[in-house]
């Protein structure tokens, strides 16, 4: 799906996922509150809550009532596996077709002086 056509809550979810994968949030770290993240992103708090709820349903965060949401144990591995699967199934096939059309090989992409 083109990022421009993605619903805002999925874009926010992607942003949080990237932060977890990049190590900005580690297992056990507290995520920003819904209001704080909404303010930082210029988003509606209800939209952020929807993104966070998806993480909770997927077991990527744990909730401590009255305290906040925390990155769950194994969240980074789950996210990495989901994104690898998405890449292989959805992103890679059109890239591979384009490479075949252009007779490009992986080694061609590694050249730095191109």
N, C-alpha and C positions, 0 to 999 in steps of 0.2 A: 504494500500500500504506500502510495506517495505520502511523504510526511506532511505536505501541505493540506492533504485531504483527511488527515487523521483527526479524530476528535481531540479536543484539548486535554481531556483527562488521560488519554493514551500518550500524548506528548509529555505530559507531566510524569506519567508512569515511566516512560522511557528515560527521562532525565534522572529520576531517582535510581532506576536500574543501572544506568551508566555510572552514577556516583558510587553505587555498591560495587560494581565490577572494577572500577578504577581505584577502589580502596579508600575513597573519601569517607564512606561509612562502612565500618567493619562489623562483623558479627558481634552483637551485644551493644552496639552503639545506638544511642537514641536518635531517631529522626526528628527533624524540626516539627514543631506543632503544625496542625493544619493551618491555623491563622498566620503563623510566621512564614511558612512555605508559600501560602497564597499571596501574602504581601510581597515576598521576594520575587515571585514570578509574575506578579500583576494579574493573578487569577482569582476567580471566585472561590471562597472557602468550600462551598458545596462541591465544586469540581475537584478540588484537591482531596476532599473527603472520599469522593468516589474512587479516585486513583489509589488512595491509601486502603480503602476497603478491598480493592482487588488484590493488593499485596497480602492483606490479612487472609482472604479466602484462599490464596495460593500457598499459604504457610510461609511467606517470606518475611513477615514481621510478627512480633508478638506484642500484645497490648497489656500494659500494666495500668489498670484503672486508676485514674487520678494522677498518674505519673507521665505516661506517654507511650509511644510506639518505639519498638526496638527491632533492629535487624536480627532476624532469627538465625539460629545455627544452621549452616548449610545453604543459606540464601544465595550466596555468591555462586556456589556450584550449581544450584538449580537454575539460576538466571543464565549462567554460561551455557549450560546444556540446552535450555530453551532457545537461546539466541543462536547457538550453533545449528540446531535443527532448523530454525527459521531461515538461516543463511543458506544452508544446503538445499532446502526445499523451494525457497522463494527468491532469494537474491542471486545465488550462483547460476541457475539455469540460463537466464538471459545473458549474463556475462559470458558464460561458456559458449553460447551460440554466437555472440558477437566476436569472440576470440577466434572461433572457427572461420567465420566469414572473412576476417581480416588476416587469417593464417598467422595468428599470434601464438606464441608458446610462453609458458611460465617464465623461462629464462629471458625472453624478450622484455618482460616486465621488470626483471631484476637489474637491467642495464641502467646505469645512472647518467650516462652521457647522451641519452636519447632526446 
